[in-house]
Amino acid sequence: MSDNESALVNLLKKRINVLTYKTLDENEYNQTYFKHSGLTNVDIRSYQLYGIRWLIERYEVGHGAILSDEMGLGKTLQTIAFLLYVCKVKKQLPCLVISPLSVLQNWTKELSRFAPGLNVQIYTGAKDERNELAETIKKSTFDILLTTYEYIIKDTSFFQSFTWKVLIIDEAHRIKNSQSLLHGTLKTLNASCRILLTGTPIQNNLSELYSLLSFCAPNIFHPRHHEDFVQYFRNINTDETRKKILIDLLKPFILRRLKRDVLTDLPNKTELMIFHDLSKVQKELYKAILTKNRSIFGSSEAGSKTSLVNIMMQLRKAIGHPYLFPGIEPEPFEMGEHLIEASGKLHILDHLLAHLYAKKHKVLLFSQFTTVLDILQDYLTYREIYKYERLDGSVRSEERFLAINNFSVNDDTFIFLLSTKAGGVGLNLVAADTVIFYDSDFNPQNDLQAADRCHRIGQKRPVRIIRLVCQNSFEEVILRRAEAKLKLSKTIMENSELSSGLNTVIETKTQLQDVLRIGIDKLLDETEQMDYTKIDFAASLGKTDKNGHWLAVEENKENENEDKQFQSTDINDDNMYIFEGVDYRNAAKKVDIDLFDRLIINDENENSTATSSSNQRFTERTSRRQMTEEEKAARAAKIRETKAQRKQEIEEAERKREERRKVRIEQLWASKNYSSCRVSISDDEDEETDETELTDTEDDSTGETKLHYIFGDVMKPQLHGEKCAISVHCVDDSGRWPSKGVFASISQRSKEPEKQYTLASEMQDIHMGDTHLISLNDCGVDDDDELLCDQYVALIVAQHRNKFDFTALDSALRSLGKTAKEFKATVHLPRIGVGSHGFNWYGTEKLIKKYLSSRGIPTYIYYFKRESITTNNKRSNEQSYGNSKRLSIEKSINNKNQLKLHLPSYLSGVNIFFHDIDENTKKRLQRFVYAFDGDVNEIADPNATTHILAPGNCQDILALQDACPNARVINIEWLDACVSQGTRLNTDIYEL
């Protein structure tokens, strides 16, 4: 041990020994404590409480830490509870949370669920949007800013302008390289405490571990000591003393718990490998790749390591599916069984999925390559019976969240296609109980993360992890190597031991040559071919109960030894070349190398008959005859003809599928005696309606085009002698009928709309853009009500997964306009999209005018008047409450008046209505209004409201002015400015 190395250890010990941790009392900092701090909708487990206290202790001392619980143990929940302590108990603001794009929506959902009291800002969007958002954020007060790695790099100066109390980095193994741009950028941020969240803090070597340690605790682990640290602990496998020293150094900075130790109620996870062979096409392709690159296997410089790695990637593609190579798929391109039969891996997957689907399992299917996912998607489309979702790096954040939610909620969604990189991080997919790896990652940590998407807290069923492996190929040997690497990583983190042997990459050219030669004697044997129809999946994977839950796999060692098709993934041999008792290092030098040499010789003989040397062959290839213009035109015509033929075939297949679907729907309707309430519109009527346009220059204040904005219940339409009224509501295409809002008002009037809507969903009669018209004339009415006209409810289907579709809204309003004109009816709509962030009311208003009011149909927009007891007058005049409630109200008034005696009254006479303001901001500001002698109206009252506060991008200004002509519609920033300056400011510059 050198003097420098000895000095480093002494220095680290000295720095750690001066740290004084105050152990928090577990009886005080318990579940009740954190729930009083604002944690909701969750029961915290004991190990999670310990993790929260552990984080707080590190925060109080003043250094960061690595929360390294195994994936699925609730690192997000522990972090949110810790942030509540920092923001609400210690009043330290702001905090920054950085996560991958794929889990940004999940962070947003979990924060709103577990800590609704935290003011969370989300920093995403296009460049212009981010510039506006940055200015708004700088002027506001918030608890947490949530963003992704990409925006940290793009807008570094913005994040550098804050002093962050806590910096949280999710999936922190992304910064394991201290030389990366992301690592360097994050180090420039001013943060008092840095917390790293990662289930895999050690993936390759101790150098990466030190990079994480120096980031979260730079005052202890200085970056300049990086090389000395790695050098000192390089031999800890054989040096027990240094191993113990390293464990002691890491204990204050890394907390690691395993699922098997803390989640005794978590169902078991069983890992299996299913072996397959290559199809005839794949064997030819595999052989061609090896023989085409024969020079690389020689002793010359041509056989570089890089070239060998490139060949390995080509062979991986050949094992995956031959259609990954251009020119292999037969033309003309058409769907068929050839897609499945061309690949041994897809062929066995086809039989496996049929078994899993019949047993009611739900599947996560991972692949390293998006091109493979494309082929798998074609396969699922061809099979038709399997409903699926897909997620890879090209899927936008909003669509990711919707795909995950759809897979989790819908029982009929059988399979989820995911890329290991994009879908293997931070997602919660416990709806699945089976994970299939179409191909394996050479870094086993990536596959481990992917498998834990479903084997985590919340999983109620046993889980099967299945790997598809090509037998006798280099893929089999590489998988064994990856498992050896994973075994070393587990030794470090699970047993509190560290190993310098983590870097298990294949380093030499000779090793790579041997790996590529291994097994080709059996691999390319065309006389043997597996029969996948004879596989007994139930016996090999385990039985399934009637509810679709896996049962325990029966241990039968005799059967395991006889059946090579299925193998346990446990490895007992550290030698990557030893598998099933065979030393493949020696095997690669005998039968495999002899066969490889014969392939090379045969290939060279075939080529020598055509040309005498490689130079001549090169010359012949470059001097290939050029095509004439006529030949080019003929080839182009042939391509166009093939494309047209394929398009025609696809359209014909689609037409036949639609015909079959219509027959099934008709049979279903007949069996249930169902009659559709959907309004249809002919093509002629469609063209006639399109001619009705309302231009921007047209005067919309006339009686023919004006929309009437009124307060009231849309189910109690205000009539002016009309004989027919249509009350409208916008619904989604899910078939679920909520119990609040306008839905509750409709159900109170009649149960018929709910019944018809849910029945239409069962009958597959709900489509985007539909209008369903339900009569209420046959429905009973209350004794106090009088049915003065024919009344209908029109349900327009313009939402999908809680997202408005304006194309569907356009189609639905067109049908509604046609019906209203025909019935000579008035139309009554609620304010569509109210409360929906970013909803385009201006565009909706134009559509309503285009299809309704501009055609002479009286149209009314309703703002619902809610009952309220928040104003002083209503409280004092309320007579219907019991004595106890009246005393309680009077007491709250007295308390508020007592508070006002000691505070300025610059908001005296101000009656405010908050329009489209989020609940957290509203609660924060209305306290100031009451404190400074103002009042808040729950509804916009024309006789009382003086100020209507709205966001700067409000699109309801005209409607609000019509409803309250005496009130001023102003930006919400006016009230913030009044409070900060302690005076009532002029509203002129804030008016919208």
N, C-alpha and C positions, 0 to 999 in steps of 0.2 A: 504493500500500500504506500503510495507516494505521499509526500508531505502535503501537497495540494488537496489530495483526496481526503486525507485525515482531517485537514483543516475544514473542509466543506462539511463533513458530518458533524464536527464539533460546533460549527457555526449554526447549522440547521437546528441542532438540539438546543443551543443557547437561545435562539429566537423563539422556539416553540415553548421552552420552559418559562419564559417571561409572560406567556399568555395565561390569563386568569379567567377561567370559565365559571360563571355563576350557574350552578345546577338548578333548574327550575323545578319547583315543587309540583309533582304530578297530580296531587290532590287539588291544587289551586288552578293550574293550567290544564284543566280537563275539558271535556266536551261542552259542559255548560258555559265555561269561560269563553270559548271561541264562538259559541252560538250567540252569546250576549254581544260579542264583537261584530256580529253580522253574518255569521255562517249559517246557511239555511239549507233545507231539503236534503240533508244527509246525516247519517250516523257514522261518526268517525271511529275507525277501528283502533285498537290499543297501539299497534305498531305505527299507525299513522300519527297518533298523538305524540308518540316518542319522536318521530321524524320532524314534526312541527316544532317541538321544544328544542330539538337539536339544531334546527336552522336558526331559531331565535337566539340561542346561546352564541352561535357563531356571529350573528349580526351584532349582538351587544358587545362582543369583544372587538369587532371591527375588521374582520376578514371574511372572505367568501368561502364557499365550500362546494363539494360535488355530491348531489343527491343521486345515488347510483343504484336505487332499488331495481330489482329485476322488472322487466317490462310487464305492465299489467297490475302493478301494486298501488297505483294511485298517486304517482308523483305530482300530477296536476292538482289534485285536491289538496295535498299537503302544501304545495306552493301557494295556492289561493288563500288558505288559512294563514299562512305566514305573511302574505301581502296585506290581509285584513289587519293583522297585528301592527304592521309598519304604518299603514295609512290611517287606520281608525283609532288605534290605541296610542301609538307614538306620535301621530299627526305629522309624519314625515312624507312629504310629497316632492316631486312625482316619482313613479317607478316605471321602468321600461321592461316589456316582455317581448322577446324576439323568438319567433318560431318558424318552422318551414311553412311554405304556402299551403301544403296539403292539410295541415292541422290548424290553420288560422281560424276557420269557422268553428272547429271544436273548442278552441280556447274561448272564443266569443260566447258560445253556448254555455260552457261550464262556468264562466265568470258570471253571466246573468242568472244562472241557476243557483250557484252556491254563494255568490256574494252580490246580490242585486243592489246593495247600498253603495258599491264602489262606482265612481264615475269613470267609465272606460272610454277612451278615444281610440279609434282604429285608423291607422295611417296606411292607406293603400290607394290605388287608382292610377289614372293616366297622369302624365307630367303636369298638365294644366290644373287638373283637379287637386293634385298634391300641393301645388303652389298655393292655391286658395285655402286648402285645408291647413297648411303650415301656418299661414297668417292667422287663421281662426284659433288654432291651438295655442299659439304664442300669447294670444290675448285672453285665453280662458284659464280656469282653474280645473284641474283634473287629477284623478288619483293614479290612473294607469294608462300608458300608451302602448298599444298592441300593434306590432308590425312584423315584417318578414326580413330574412337575410338580404334579399335583393334590394330592398329600399334603404337598408343601412348603407350599402355600398353606393347606391345612386345619389342619396341625399345626405351625405355624411355631415355637411356643415349644419344642417337643420338639427340633427341629433346632438351635435357638439355644442349647440347653444344652450343646452339644459344641464343642470347639475342633478343627476339621477341619484336618488337615495338607494335604490336597489336595481340591479340589472339582472334579469332572468333570461337565460339562454336555453331554450328547449332543444332536444336532440343535439347536445353540445359536442358530440364526437365530430361534428362538422368542422370544428376549429382545432382538431388534433394536430394539424400541421402549422407550426409556429411561423412558417414562412409564407403562408397563404395570405391573399388579399383580405379575406374576411377576418382572419385572426388579427392582422395588423390594424384594420379599420376599427374593430371593436375595442382594441386597446387604447385608441385615441379618445374614446368617450369618457367623460368625467362621471364616474360611478363610485359611490362609497362602499358598496357591497356587491360582489358578483357571485351569483348562484348558477351553477351549471347542472342541468338535468340530462342524464343519459343513462340508459340501461346497459351500455357497453363502453365504459371508460377506457378499457384496454382492448384494442383490436389487433394490434400488430407487435408493438414493442414498447420498451420503457421510455423511449424518446417521446412518443406521443403522450404518454402519461404525464411526463414532466411539462409538456406544453400546456396541458390542462391545469396542472397545479400552479404553474407560474402565472397563468391568466387569472385564476380566482384568488390567489394569495401571493401577489408579486413581491410583497414586503418580506415574505418568508422564503419563497423559491425564486430567487433572482434569475432572470433569463440568462445572465452571463455564466451561471453555474450549470447550464444545461449539459454540456459535454462531460464535465466532471462527474455529475450525478449518474449519467448512463455508464460511464467508465467504471465507477466505483462498484455499482451493483450488477455488473455484467455476468458474474459467476455465482449468483445466489442459489442456483440449483445444487451446487456442491458446498456452498459456504453457509452453514446454518446461522452463524453469528451475524453475517450481513443480512440474511433474510429477516431475522428478528429485528434488526435495526430499521430496515425498510418498513416493516409492519408498524412499528412504533411511530415512525415519521408520518405515516399515512392516516393513522387513526383519527386525528383531530379534523381531517379535511375531507374524508370520504366516508359516506354512510351507505352500506350495501346490505339489503335483505333479500332473501329468496322466497319464491312462492311456496315451495314445499315446506319452509320453516314457519311461515306466518299465516298461510291460508290453508288450514287443515280441511276446510269445507270445499275447496276448489276441486272439481272433478279431475280425474287423471288425464294425462296426455300420453298417447302411445305413438311412437314413430316407426314407420315401416318403409322399406324400399321394395318397389316392384320392378323387376327386371324385364326388359324386352330386347328383341333383336332388331336388325335392320331389314327393311324391305329390299326387294331385288334392285329397285331403282337407287336406293340409298347405298347399297353395296357397290354398285358401279360408280356412283359419284364419289364415295369414300376412296375407292381404288384410284380413280382419276386424279383426285387431289394429291394423293401421295406420289403417284408416278409422274405427274406433271412437274412436281417440285423436287425431283430426285436429286438434283445437284446440291440441294441444301443439306442432304444427309451425308455428304462426303466430308473430307477433312479440310477442304479449302475454306477460304474466308467467306464464300457464298453461304456457308452453313451458319450464319450468325444466329444469336439467340432471338433477335427481333424477328427474323424470318420464320423461325420455328414457332414463335408465339402466333404469328399471323396464320400459319397453317393450322394451328390448334383452333383458332377462331373459325376458320373455314370448315374444319371437321365438326365443330359444335353445331354449325348451321346444318351440315349434312345430316347429323344425327337428329336434329330437331324436326326438319321437314325439307325435302328436296326442292319444294316450290319457292324456298327463300332465294334460290339461284335463278336468274333470268334465263328463259329459254327451256326450262325443264317442264313446266306445265304445258300440257297438250293444247293446241289450238284447233278450232275456235274455243275460246274460254267459256266454260259452262260448269255449273255446279253439278256434282255427282259423287258417287262412291269413290271415284279415283282420288278425290281429295283426302280421303281417310286411308285408303289402301296404299297410297304412295309412301306413307310414313309409319314405321313400326311403333313409334311413340304415340302418334295420334290414334292408331288402330287400337292399341290396348286402352288408351284413354276413353275411346268411344264405348268399349264394353264396360269399363269402370264406371263411367257416368250413368250408363243405363242401370247398373246395379244400385248406385247411390240414389238415383231419382226414384226408383221403385221403392226404396226403403225410407223415403221422405227425409233425406239428409239435405243440408244446405252447404254449398261448397265455395271455398276461396281458391281460385286457380291462378298461380303466380308464374310469370316468366320473366327472364332477363331482358327480352327483346320485344319492342313494340311491333316489329314485323311478324313475330310469332303470334302476338295477340291479334293481329289482323287476320291471320289464317284461322285462328281459333274462333274468331267472331264469324268468319265465313262458314265455318263448320257448324256453329250453333244456329246460324240463320238457316242453313241447309236442313238441319234436323228439325227445326220449327218448334218442337215440343218444349224446349228448354228456354225459359225466360231468364234474361241475364242483364247485368249492368257491367260497365267498364270504367276503369280509372287508370290513367297513365299521366305522364308529364305534360301532355298536350291539353288535358282537360282543365278548364278554368275552375277557380276556387268555388264559385257559387254552384257550378254543376257537380263538383266533387261532393259537396255537402248534400245535394239533392239525391245523387246516386247512392250515397251511403245510407241516407234516410229511407230511400225506396227499398233497398235491399233488406234493411233492418225491420221495416214495418210490414212489407208485403210477403206473406208466406209463400206465394206462388213464384216469387223470384228465386230461382234455383241456384244460380251460379254467378259469381262476381269475378270478372277478369281483371287482374291487377298486374302492373309492372312492379317488380321487387323494389326498385328504387323509389318510385312515387307512392306505391300503395303499402309499403312495408314499414312506414314510419307514422307513429302517433295516432293511428286510426283505431276506433272501437267497433269491432264487427263480431260481437258475441252471438249474433243471430246465426252464424255458421258454426258447424261442429266438425267440419272436415276441411283440411288444407291439402292441396295438391301442388307440388312443385314440378312443373313441366320440365324445367331445367334448373340446375342448382348453381348458386353463386359460389365462386371460388373463395370468397370471404364468407365463412359460415355465420358470422354475426349478422349479416344482412338477412339470411334466411331465418335465423333465430328471431329477429325482430318481426319479420313477416308472419311467422307462425303464431307469435303472441298477439296478433291482431284479434284472434278469437279466444285464445287461452289466457284469460285475464279476469279481473274482478267483474262479476256480473254473469259469467258463464255458468250455466246450470247443468250442462250436459258433458259427458266425456268427449274428448277430442281425438281425432285421428290425424296424424301428419304423414302424408304419403309422398314419397319421391319416386319419380319415374327415371330409371337409370338404364342406359344401354349396356348390356353385359358384354364382357370381353373387349371393351373399348377403353380408350384413355380416359373417358368420362368417369368410368368406375374407379380408376386409380386416383384421379384428381379429387373425387369426392372423399375417398379415404384420407387423402392428404389434408383436405379441409377439415375433416372431422378430428384429425390429430391436432390441428391448429386450435380447434375449438376446445379440445380436451385440455390443452395447456392454458388457455384463457380461463377456463372454469377453475383450474387449479389455483390460479391467482386470486380470483375474486370470491370464490365460494369457500375456500379453506384458509383465507387470509394469508396465502402464500403467493410469491411472485416468481415468475420464470423468465429468464432472459432468452429462452429459446422460442419466443413467440413468432419470430420472423421465420416462417417455414416456407417461404416461396422457393420454387425450383430455381436454383441459381446458375447451373452450368448447362452448357450446350449439350453435353453428353447425356445428362439426366433427361433433358427434353427429347432428345432423339430416342432414348429408351422408352419413354412414356408413349410416344407416338407409334412405336413399333409393337407395343404390348398387345397381345391378344388377337392380332390380325389373322393368325392361322384359323382360329374358330370364327372370328367375326366375319370373314369373307367366304366362309364355307357355304356354298349355294345349295348343298344337299340337305342342310338342316334348316327348318323354318318353324317357328312357334305357331301353335294353334291356339289363338286367344279365346276361341269359343269354349274350350274345355276348362278354363280357369274357374275355380270355385272361390269367388271373392268372399262369400260368407264365411267359409272355413279359414281363409287366410287373414282377412281384415277383422273378423269378429262378427258376432251376430248383432241384430238390431231388434229392439223391442217394438211393440205395436205403436208407440208414440214417436218412433224415429230416433231413439236414443241408442248410442253405441253401448254394447255390453262388454264386459272385460274379455280380453283375448285369452283363450285357454292356453296354458303353457303345455306344449307337447313337443318336447325336444326331438323325439323320433321323427315326427312329421317335418319339423324345421330342417333337419338334416337331409331328409329326402327331397324336399321341395326347394330347388334353387331359385324359383321365381320370386319368392318373398324372403326377405332377410331382415333381421333386427339391425338397427344402425349402431349398436354398441361396438366399439373397437377396443381390442385388448393388445394390439401390436403397434408399437410406435414406428415400425418400419413401413414406409409408404408402399413398398414393393411387395409386402407379404399380404396375401388375401386368400382365405380358405385353405391355409396351409401351403400354398404355392408361392415360392419366391419368384416374383415376376422379373426381378433383375436378371436372374439366370435364364428364365424362360424366354426373355426377350433376346437372348443371345443364341438360341437354338432354333426351335421350329419357327418362331415368328420372324427372326432375321432371315432364315433360309427362304421363307415365302416372300418376304419383302424383296430379297435379292432377285428371286425369280421374276417378280413383277417388273422390276427395273430392267432386267435383261430382255424380257419379252417386249416391253415397250420400246426399248432401243432398237431391237430387230425390226419391229414394225415400221419405225420411223426411218431406218436405214434403207429399206427398200424403196422408199419414196424419194430420198435425197441422200447424197453422200456425206454431207457434213451439216453442222448446225448453221454455218454461215450461209450455205446454199438455201437451207430452209428459211432462214431469215430473209434472204433476198427474194425468194419466191413469194413469201407472205406480203412483203412490201410492194411487190410489182403486180399485185392482183389486178385483173382486168377491170376497168371502170365500166359501170353500167351506162348504157345509152339513155337518152332522154325518154325514148319509147318504153324501155324497160323500167325506168323510174316511175313513169306515169302508170304503167301496168301494175307495178308493185303498190303504188299509192291507191289505185283503184281497188286492188285486192284487199288492202287494209281497211278502206272505207266500207267495202262490201261485208267484210267480216264483222266490223263494228256494228253496222246496221243490222246484220243478221242476229248478232248477240243481243242488241237492244230490243229487237222484235221478239226474240225468245223470252227475254226477261219480262217484257210487257205482257206477253201471252201468259207466262207463268203467273204473273201478278193478277191478271184478269181471271184466271181459273181459281186462284186462291180466294179472290173476292167473291166469285160466284159460290164457291163452297161455303164461305163465311155467311153469305146471305141466306143460303139454304139452312145452315145451322141456326141462324137467328130466327128465321121464319118458323122453324120447328119448335124452338124454345118459346117464342111468343104464343104459338098455338097451344102448347102444353100448359101454359099458365093463363090462357085466355086474356092476354095482355093487349091493350090498345094504346098506341103512342099519343102523347100530348104535344109532340114536337111540331112546330110551325114550319111548313115547307114553303119555298118560294121558287117560282119557275124562272127559267133563263130570261124570258121576255121581261118579267117583272124586275129581275135583277138589273138588266140593262136600263130599264126605265128609271129605276131608283138612282143609278149611277149618274144620270143626267142632272139630278138635283144637287147642285153644289152651292155652298155658301162661301162667297169670296171674302177676302179680308176687307175689301172696300165697301161691302154691303152694310147697310145700316141695320144692326141687330137690335136696335132699341124699339123697333116697331112691334106692334102686337103680333105679327105673323111669325117673327123669329125670336122674340124675347123669351128667355127662360124665367119662370117665376120662382124666386127663392123664398121659402117660408119655413117657419118652425112648426114641428108637429110630428106625428107618427105616420109613416108612409102607409101603414095598414088602416088608417082612418083618414082617407083622402078628403080633402076639402073640395066640396062640389059647388058648382054654380049653375044648377039646373040640368047638368049633363045626365044622360041615361045609362052611361057605361063608363067604368073606371078600371084601369089596369095598374095595379101596384107591382113594381119591378124590383127584383133583387138579383145581385150578381153572385153566382155560385161557382165552385170549382168542379172538376171532372172526377172527383174521388168517390162520390156517392155517400159521403158522410155528412150528416145534418147536425151542425153544432147547436148548442142550447142557449146561446147568448145573442145579444144584439138584435138585428132585424129578424134573424131566424126565430128567436123567442117570440117576437111580436107576431110573426106569421103563424106560429104554432098556437098561440093564444087565440087567434081569430079562427083557425081551422087546422086540423091535423091532416087534411087531404094533401096539401102541397108536399109535406114531408113524406107521406106515404107514396105519392106518385114519383117523387125524386129518387127515393131509395129503391123503389121497384124498377124505375128506368135504369138504374145502375146495374141491378141484377140481370135485367134483360139486355144489357150491353147497348142501351139506347141513349147514352150520354156521350156527346162528342163536343170538342171545342167549337164554339161558334153557334151552337144550338140555342133555340128559344123554346122553352116548354111552357105552354099556356094552360093553367088549371082554373076551372070555374069554381067560384065560392057560392054560387046562387043556391045550390042544394044543401049548403051547410047551415047548421043551426046558428042563431045569433042570440046574444044576451037579451034579457027582457028589457034592459034599459036602452038597447040599440034598435034602430029601425033601418031596415034594408031599403034605401032610397033609390038604388040603381043596380044594374048588373055589375058585379065586381069579379075581377079575375086577378090571379097572381101570375106574373111572367118571370120565370127563372131563366136567366141568360147565363150560359156556360162560357166564361171568359177567363178562368183562372186554372192554372196547372201548378200543383205543388206550391200553392200560396203566391204564385207569381202571375201578374196580369199579362194577358196576351192581347194586344190592341188589334191584331188581325181578326182574332175571334170576336172581340168586342164589336168591331165594325160589322162583321157578318150577323151577329145576334141583333144589333140595333136595327139593321136593315130589315130583318124579318119582323121585328117588333113594330117598326113603322108601318109596314104593309098591313099587319093585323089591326093596329090601332086605326088606320085609315078606313079599313073595311068595316070595323065595328062602330066607327064614329065615336071613339072613346077618348077620354083624357088619360094621360100617362103620368104616373107619380113615381119618382125615383128617389131613393136615398142618395146622399152625397157619396158617390162611388169612390172607393179608394181612400176614404178618410182615415188618417192615422198610418197609412202605408208610406214608408220612407221612399222619397223620390218618385212618387206617383205623378203621372203627367195629367193633371186635371184639365189643363188648357186644351190638350188634344182630345180628351174625353168630351169636354164641353162642345168642341167643334163637331164631333160625331153626333152628339145628341141634337144639336141644331140642324145638322145636315139631314138626318133621317126622321126627325120628329117635328120640332117647332117650325122649321122652314117649310114644311108641308101642311101647315095649318093645324097641327095637332097640339092642343093645349098641353103644355109640359110643365111639371112642377118638381123642383128639387127641394127635398126635405132635410132640414137640420133637426135632429131629435132633441127635444127639450127635456133634459133629465131633471128629476126632482132634486132639490138642493136645500140644505139648511146651513150653508156656509156664511151667508150674508147676515149682517146684524138685524136688518128689518125682518127677514124671514124667520130668524130665530126668535125674535121678540113677539112676532105675530102668530107663531105656531100654537094652535089650540088643541090639536088632536092627540098630542102625546100624553102619556101618563105623567103623574106628578114626579116620579123619580127621574124620568128622562128630561122633563122641563127643568128640574133643579140642577141636573148635570149640565144642561146647556147654559143656564144662567150663571153657573159657577165658572164655566169656561169663558163666558163674556166678561165676567168680573176680573178673571185672571188676566185676560187680554187687555182690558182697560187699565188695570194696575201696571202692566208692563209699559203701556203707552205713556203713563205719567212721567216716566223717567227717561224717555227717548224723544228725539226730535219728531216733529209731525209734518215733515215736508211733503208727505204723500196724502195729506188730508184732502178728502173730496175726490180722490182718484179711485175709480172702480175698474178693475182690470179683468179682462177675459183672456186666458191663454189659449191660443189656437195653434194646433200641430206642434206643441212643445213637448219634448220627452218628459216622462214622469219625474225623473231625478232632478232635472233642471227646474221643473215647475215647483216641486216640493222645496227646493233650496230658496227660490226667489219669493215664494208666497209668504215665507216666514218674515222676510224683510218688509213686504207690503203691510202685513198686519202690525209689525213692530213700529213702523213709521206712520201709523194712523191711516193707512189705505185699506182697501177691501178687495176681495177676489170674488168674481162671479163664476159659477160653474157653467153657466150658459150665457151667451151674448144677449143681454136684455136691452132692447131699444130705449127703454125709459131710464135705465140705471147705468149701463156700461159707458164709461168715458174713454177708455183706452183698450184697444185690442192689440195684444203683443203676439207677433208671429215671427217665424224665421225669415231670414233675408231672401230666401228663394221661394217664398209663399206664392202660390198661384190662385189663391182664392180671394184676392183683394176686392174685386168687383162684387162678389157675392157677399162678402162681409160688410162692405159699404152699403149695399142694398138692405141688408138685414138690420144694421145699426147705423143709420145715416148721421147721427150726432156723435158717434165715436170716431176716434182717430186710430187708423191702422198703422202701427209703427213697429220698427225692428226691435226684437227682444234685447238687443244690445243697449237700448235706452235705459232700461231698468238697471242693468249692471253698472252703467256709467253713473246713474243717480246714486246708487248705493256706495260706489267707490269714492265719489266726490262729496257725499253727504249733503246733497241738495237736489232740488227738483229742477232738472234741466229742460230747456226748450226742446220741443219735439220736432221742430221743422226739419232738421237735417237727418232725422231718423224715420221720417214718414216713408211708407212704401207706396 
